[in-house]
Amino acid sequence: MADDRSMQPNRATSYSDLSEATTDDTLFVEMPGDVRATLNNYAPLDADDNTVKLLRETFRYLPSDGRPNLAEDIIQAGADNTLHQLAQSIVAGLLKPMMVAGTKKVEIPRLASLEDSEAYLGRTIDESMWRAARAQEQLLEDALRRDGNRCVVTGYYDGLSEELYPDEITADLKTAYIVPFALSKFEDEYEKQQIIAVWADIFRYFPSVHSRLNFYYPNITLW
């Protein structure tokens, strides 16, 4: 959960479920020797070739269960003399799609006030839009239930639960997508195949996505 408006403090508190901000030193992960040697032996194509830096930084920031897969890919690419292609495939198949998809924001409505006016709903949204809004509202409710009605970063409680926490700071909370929402929908078969390719990279370098999201390729359906 994330807070989305100015806070209404009732009591000064400081809270976070997250650990202390990770420093640059603690983020460093020692690469296996053969992976490091493979990168050190790479001959840049030109002065602007950032293949080695990109692969090192990707390895550095991947979760522990994803690093062995990248290490395997680096070793194989080194043997095939395709390290540059591997780096570019990560950019094209993972980094750029995530960045582009992440710019497509989705507003998750709070439907409680709208439910009081069927006439208003009839004028403004059709049945399919209503179902989509319902699904998003359910997502918000599930996230609030999971996180105890509070933002995991600031610790502020959801404003709609203010009566339950009269002595706590409250805010208008919204869900924050870790995986961009746009990667869950497509408009035609071509887009579907593009999205599946991105998910293949996500699953390889972030393996726990399978178990945490319980999501597989067949779950990608036409929007």
N, C-alpha and C positions, 0 to 999 in steps of 0.2 A: 504494500500500500504506500501511497505517497500523498502528502498534503498539497492542496492546490489553491489555497487562498491565504490571506493574512490571518494570523493566529488570534484567537480570542482567549488570552490567558486568564485562568482563575487562580492558578498557583504556579510559581516559578519552579519548573522541574527540569531535569536533564536526564534523558534516557535514550538508549539505543540498544537494539538487539544485535547490532553488528559489532564485530571486534574492532579494536583500534585501527585507524587508517593504516593500510599496509605501506611500508616504506619501500623505497627503491631497492635497498639492500635485501630486505626479506623476500622481495619478488624474484630475486635472482635464483635460477635453477641451473645447477651444473649439468651440462649436456654429457651424454655418454661419449667416451673417447673416440669411438669410430664415427659418430655423427659430427663431432667437432672437427675431426681430421678431414672428413668429406667436405665440410664447408671451407676449411682452411685451404684446401687444394683447388677450390673453384677459381677459374680464371674469368674475371669480369669481361663482359662483352664490350663495354666502353666505360667512360668515366661516370656515367649516370646509372650504371647497373647496380641496383641495391638488393640484388638477390640474396646475398648472405645476410645482410642486416634484416631483411624482411623475414627470412626463415628463422633467424635467431630470436627475433622479437616475438614471432608467432609462437615458437616453442616456449618462450619464457612466460607468456601470459595464458597458455592453455591450461586447463585443469589437469591434475595428475593422471587421470585415466585417458586423457587425449594425447599426452606427450609421447607415449610409446608408439602410437600410430603415426605421428608426424616423424618421429625418429626413423621408423621403418620406411616411410616414404622418402625421406632424405637419403638414406643409404641406397635405396633402389634407384632413385633419380641420379645419384652420383655415379653409380655403376653404369647407368644408361646415358650419362652425359646430358641429362635433362633437368638439371637443378633450376635453371632459369624458367623453364616451362612449369615446373612445380610451383615456384613462387608466384608466377603469373596466374596459375589456375586457382591458387588460394585467394588472390586479389579478386579475380573475376567471378569465382564461384562461391566465395564466402564473404569477404570484406565489403566489396561494393554492393552486392545485393542486400546485405544487412543494413548498410548505410542508407541506401535508397529506400528500402522498405520502411526503415525507421522514421523517415520523414513523413510517411502517410499516417497521420495521427487519427485515432478513432475516439470519438467522444462516447463515453459510457453514461447514458442518461440515468437520472434518478426518477423512477416512474411513479412514485407515490403521489405526487401532486397531479400528474396527468390522469391518473385513474379516476379522479373525481369528476372528470369531464369527458364523457363518451362522445359528446357532440364535437368537442375540440379534436379528439382523436380521429373521428370520422373525417374531419375536414383536412387534417394535416398529414396523416400517415395511413398507408394501406396495410393490409393484413401481414404481408411479408415483412414490411418494415417493423411492424409491431412485434412479430416473432423475433426479429433480430435484436430489437431493443430489449425484449424480455430475456434473451440469451445473455446479453451483456450485463443486464441487471443481476442475473443469477450469478454470473462470474464475479461481479463486485461483492455480492453477498457471501459467496464462498470464500473469497479472499479475506473479507472482514472476519468471517468466522475463524478461518485458519490463523489469522494474525492477532486475534483477541481484540478486534475493533480498534486497532491502533496502527500507526505508521511504523514500519520496522526501522526507519532511519531516525526520525525525530522522537518517536514515542507518543506523539499527540493522538488523542482519541478522535474517532469519527464524530462529526457534529450531530448526526442524527441519533447518536447514543449518548448525548450530553447528559440526559437525566440519570443515566446509570453511573456517570462519573462526574458528579457535580464539582469536585475539587481538582479536576485535571484540566490541562490545556486541550482544547478541541480544535478541529480544522475540518474543512470539506475534503475528505479523502477520495482519491481515485486510484484505480488500478494502474500499475505501470508495467507495460509489456517488456519482458526480458527478451523474448523472441518477437520481432516485429509482427504485428497483426496482419500486415499485407502478405506475409508468407503463408497464410492459411487459406487463401482464396485465389482463384484465377478465372479468366473469362473465356478461354478456349484451350484446345489441346496443346498448342505450342507453349502457352504460358504454364500449363500444368507440368510439361516436361522440364521447363526451365526451373520451376519451383522445386520439383523432385530432385533435380541436380543439386540445388542449393541445400536441400535437406540431407542429401547424401553426404555432403561435406560437413554439415552440422553434426550428423550422427557419427561420422568418423572421428572428428576432433573434439566432440562433446558427447561421448558415449552415454553418459547418464541421462541424456535427454529422453532416450527410449523408456527408461524406467520411471523417470519423474513425470513425464507428460503422458506416458502410455499411448504414444502416438506412432503410427506407422504410415507408410506411403498410401495404403488404401484409404486412409482417413482423409486424404486430400480430395475434396469433391468440388464440383462446379458451383460457383457462388451465384 
